[in-house]
Structure formats: structure tokens, C-alpha cells
Amino acid sequence: MDFEGADEFSEKREHMVADLIANGYLRSERIIKVFLEVPRHAFVGEANERFGYADYPMPIPGGQTISAPHMVACMTELLEPKKTDKVLEIGAGSGYQAAILSRLVKKVYTVEIDEQLAAFARANLNRVGVKNVQVVAADGSQGYAKAKPYDKVIVTCATPEIFAPWLKQLKTGGLLIAPVGVGFYQELTRIRKKSKGLESQNFGGCVFVPLRR
Ligand code: SAH
């Protein structure tokens, strides 16, 4: 697949991006450019390709979901991605969020507990030619100590708490974003790790599939 150029879904992708901008989810020029480039239809499974640009979550293997585009947009903006960043993602799922980040940062490690999904994410990322994402099949509640420290951590499954390894593996000055909660709804939470303590900000309600162990 030609990752850079036009494809049969370019027009749908442009509409999706225009809506995300109009609704205030996409703001940064760099991030907008990447949303226009990354073919989301390549991450939803072949049978669902034509629904790849609708703004809702979609089923992927293992009873999981690819997050809705507006949620990926929102979390990507909140993560303030920099070219030099090394990012840890918990919950690779389809690999779409990782693919978006791959074009905005230096390197992404994405941990996925379901081996079948880890393979799905790898296949999707390969298909679009992403090279700087490593998919790790493991329980992400432990983070991924091997590649620490990270500039940013992004959790894309509903988590009951901010697990200690995530904060430990995060650089001072770094950002962590996670949907925190145990019920149907979670609070989208961003934490900045300061030299002395943590600064926490809440960005409202969201709905993610739960973290499993
Ligand atoms: N970021 C994904 C969407 C993730 S859906 C995308 O862009 O498509 C949430 C994912 O978290 C699911 O794939 C689920 O299997 C995974 N998950 C749940 N518990 C986990 C855990 N403890 N460690 C790693 N991944 C986990």
C-alpha cells in the first residue's frame, strides 16, 4: 500500500479530518497532516474497510475495539508528541494509534496482552510500511521496562488505576494519558511527572474496553 499518496479512500479520509478539525478534536498542523496520511481502513480488517472513516469505535479481533477517530485525535493532541519522543502505548489493538504516533515521534513501543491482536497490529503496521513501532505481546500493566525511560505513556484501555511501573518508566517532565475508571465510563486523565510529585488534569468522560490481566 502506498502510505504517502492518494488511495481509493483519500476523500473519505479528508472528510473525517475536516470533521475532526471542525469539532475541535484536531488542532496541531503536524497531527492533522498525519491523520490525512495514515490509512485507517488498513487497521479495521478487510471486511470493514469501507467503514474505516466513520467516527465511532469498530470491532477488531478478540472482542476488542479500535478507538473512534475523535478519541485517537484527542489523545494524540493531549500527548503533545515531539519528534524526539520515545513513547510507550498500553493496548496495541489494531495498531492505528501507534501508526499515528509513529509519524510524530521517534519510536513507539506498544504492549498488547492478546497475542492474536499483537499479530493483527503487526500485520497492519507492516502493510502500511511503519518501521519504528515495536509490538510487544505482554501484560501492559507492568509497562515495558526493557526500553525505559519513556517521554510519554499512552494507555488505550480502561484502567482501574495508574500502575506504578508506568510512572516509574516515565521520564521526569514526561506525560502519561489514560482512561481511568472501573465502570462503563472512565475519566480521561493526563499526568505530568514533575521533579517533585505529579500534576493531574481531567479531560472528561470517555469509554474504553477494560484492561485485562
Ligand atoms: N490503541 C488501539 C485500541 C486499543 S483497544 C488501537 O489503536 O486500535 C484496547 C486494547 O487493550 C485491546 O486490544 C486489549 O486487548 C488491550 N489490553 C487489555 N488489557 C491489556 C493489558 N493488561 N496489557 C496490554 N494490552 C491490554
Residues whose N, C-alpha, C, O or C-beta is under 5 A from the ligand:
A	BS01	SAH	Q64 T65 I66 S67 I90 G91 A92 G93 S94 G95 Y96 Q97 V111 E112 I113 D114 L117 A138 D139 G140 S141 T156 C157 V209 P210 L211 R212 R213
